[in-house]
Amino acid sequence: MLFPARKMQTMPKALLTGITGQDGSYLVELLLSKGYEVHGLIRRASTFNTGRIGHIYVDPHVPGAKMFLHYGDLTDAGQLTNLIYNVQPDEIYHLGAQSHVRVSFDIPEYTGDVTGLGTTRILESVRRAGGKARFYQASSSEMFGASSPPQNESTPFYPRSPYGAAKVYSYWMAVNYREAYKLFASNGILFNHESPRRGETFVTRKITRAVAAIKAGKQQDLYLGNLEARRDWGFAYEYVRAMWAILQHDRGDDFVVATGQTNSVREFVAEAFGYAGLDWQRHVKIDPKYFRPTEVENLIGDSSKARRVLGWEPKVTFPELVRIMVDADMEEAGLSPVGEGRRILAAKGFSIGSRL
């Protein structure tokens, strides 16, 4: 179904779940730069959990404020319905989830409730509100799991974790609501994308933080799991641009977003430690508790459709991504960075500001 060009108000509205996460923080920056009014769903906690967006937060009482935060939870259908009805967003970016793959084996029911059913709750709220909002579902390369690479929009799903299975459910619910109720519902099947804002328990950020800590003399060893797992790693700041482009398309559709290159965890480790002048083999230890019960061995995304239809393509290479992350974590640890990170971003035309 083709959707006509939107006659949006001067200031379009977007609603983000997961606004305090890595992707949410970069996306809200992008949307604000494009003149959006942005509303974000956050969970109530006893400590501040808005660190990634603190540098752009403006008190809503200040005239001209364009970002507003709302307490809520993906398990609360009534609150989600009220929020969508009250905000009346033009676009919804559903990024919130229990997104740690290894942890999903420990809490499979919770992962299914939040990562899977949370999507259904939002889609149903959109339908009941009249179905005018364009909906973006943050799908994942983990849905492909054991399917042979390279993986594209036609590759069969074969998830190997509760997280991957929950994402498959969400994917098909978005497709079903698109076909059954004619909603503008799109899936962005994003392969691994990293940045200095990546959560500290995810393997890439765990590695770059350890490099900085070892360099600062605050840590000696880094414990990891499967070093041979291979992933298609890109830069998160570029990937949120693809999210926005997906919702500007003339119809709801599904897109793989990836670099088309693959590297192992071992290669990430070697690149990060080598960049900082360290010998990784002196510091990296293997702990079996970090192995998954079922492993995804190799993910390589074929994003030719996104490149052709959306005009999107990645600029940051794997070694450059590692350098950006190591430099940022060295700065955070109070050390002088090696120095290539910001130069890379400037050369690529990115203006992210002081908060990488």
Secondary structure, 3 states (H helix, E strand, C coil): CCCCCCCCCCCCEEEEECCCCHHHHHHHHHHHHCCCEEEEEECCCCCCCCHHHCCCCCCCCCCCCCEEEEECCCCCHHHHHHHHHHHCCCEEEECCCCCCHHHHHHCHHHHHHHHHHHHHHHHHHHHHCCCCCEEEEEEEHHHCCCCCCCECCCCCCCCCCHHHHHHHHHHHHHHHHHHHHCCCEEEEEECCEECCCCCCCCHHHHHHHHHHHHHCCCCCCEEECCCCCEECCEEHHHHHHHHHHHHHCCCCCEEEECCCCCEEHHHHHHHHHHHCCCCHHHCEEECHHHCCCCCCCECCECCHHHHHHCCCCCCCCHHHHHHHHHHHHHHHCCCCCCCHHHHHHHHCCCCCCCCC
